[in-house]
Amino acid sequence: MKWKKIIMAGSVLSASLLLAACNNAVDSEKEQDGDITTLTFFSADLTKDDKFDNPVAKEITKKTGVKLEISHPVGGDTQAVPLMIASGDYPDLIFGKGDLNKLIDAGAVIPLDELIEDKGENLKALYGDQLVRLKNNTEDPQIYHVGTGGMTNTVLNPSGTFKIQLEVLKELGYPEIKTLEDYENALKAYKEKYPQINGQDTIGLSLLGSDWRWLITVGNPAGYASGYQDDGQWLVDESTGETRYKFQDEKVKEYFKWLNHMYDEGLVDPESFTQKYDTYIAKISSGRVIGLADQNWDINDGIAALKADGQSWRTYAPLPVTLEEGILQPDTKDYGYTGTIGVSISSTSKQQEKAFEFLDWMASEEAQILVNWGIEGENYEIKDGKRVATDIKESQTDPNYSLKTGVGNYIYPFPQWGTGAVDSTGQPISRSDTKELAMSNYTEEEKEVISSYGHEVWADFFPSPDELGQTKHGRAFEIAIPASSDLTVIQQKADDYTTQAITDIIISPPSEFEQKWSEMQTKLKEMGIDKASSDMTGLVKDRMKLWEN
């Protein structure tokens, strides 16, 4: 998932500093520098400072007359949007993610329906009959945002999977790894044969369970291994819409029993639940971590460092590992356009029309080529009438490539055509939308491993989108929960509790697993998890009804 839900309690001080900076920008009102309009933009998902001065950003400004002044949460804060609402001052553009409904209820963002109808030619062309998926809900069927999800979603390089070093597969003679048992056996065999790598102790499986990434490296893999699509903390019955909390499920339980066993066997990094992100990436960069369960975006810095250091064999193969054979790993699923969250225009902005024109331009073919490919002559060239990337090595080895060049940096959370889309000449919008493009981005080591299994791209190891089927509700974690609902409070308490309880279960002796799991179930019921599941079921069913129209 592309999904990075933050569960850490935010620092009010740093959030206040962010809000102050945002307010100052709003108060000074969009500097007019010649023909340039500065629009302030808050992104809930951004983690690195972006001055909007890289080549792609400058080209966006040249084409639109807009320069973005970008702010973001500091250090995992979750209070930035609530503080904005408390003050009543907002940036021009807001990507509030899960706080969208709070912004709507506060009157902080404007409906976009009339603007889309009157001036949104690019947006209408992009969304077509899927425009309904942008609507808020059946009671308030207005559109308050655009962006985040692509209209097409071809997955050639699965991300949220179990991963194993290319070197391990090569050393073990390219074994078939389909189940958790297969995965465990491979890690164990290699670790026993090579107890050290580059002079340091070999680590079997390293996780990052000390911050919000617990959800990404501990919680999410439990669902994927069980064959459940990415609905965040929820499991949805696609035929009925009935929804329940994921950590009550028997298959999910079996996954954590396996992880508890792995920890007891010494195959899980003992620092998995205490290490910080920098330490985690440093371990990956050293080449001694042979197994991961993480999203590609979370480990990119480590992968770039390995490639830059000539250790491409120490990078990773994504594998469709599940509890047992016959379960379909869902990473290649096409969710369609999920539509739930995106960029909104604030009610206090004095540049609403300009902000909308900017968002509409971002949906254009011209914009999509720019943000995906970069600058012709710098990032790609035209050969035989087709775009060909010319800075592949830099993109693979420089962890700051996207921020430095702008290539790929402004796709999300803005309107996007998506992976698999083609432009008016029939060329791919994205750099890796076809097998040929994906293969051109692989290292020689990756090509050798993939071909040794008789495949062409990583997705060939996984179930096809047709096998996985469609979804009628998108993804449950993207549904904006009403600010007045008890669901938000109950889920937050449950998430905080299960993070700690499951961590304790994993690192405890296996003999205590059943008792501790049972105690966790009792606590969840006492917290009101059944009511939360009932409320979430209502939201999912409402979504399914809205999308049927």
Helices and strands as residue ranges (DSSP letters): H 12-27, E 32-33, E 36-43, H 55-64, E 66-71, H 80-87, E 93-95, G 97-99, H 100-105, H 113-119, H 121-127, G 128-134, E 150-153, E 161-165, H 166-171, H 180-193, E 196-197, E 200-201, E 203-206, H 214-214, I 215-219, H 220-225, E 234-236, E 243-245, G 246-248, H 250-264, H 277-286, E 289-294, H 296-308, G 312-314, E 316-319, E 343-345, H 352-362, H 365-373, E 380-383, E 386-389, H 392-397, H 401-405, E 416-419, H 435-440, H 444-452, G 458-461, H 465-468, G 476-478, H 486-507, G 510-512, H 513-526, H 529-548
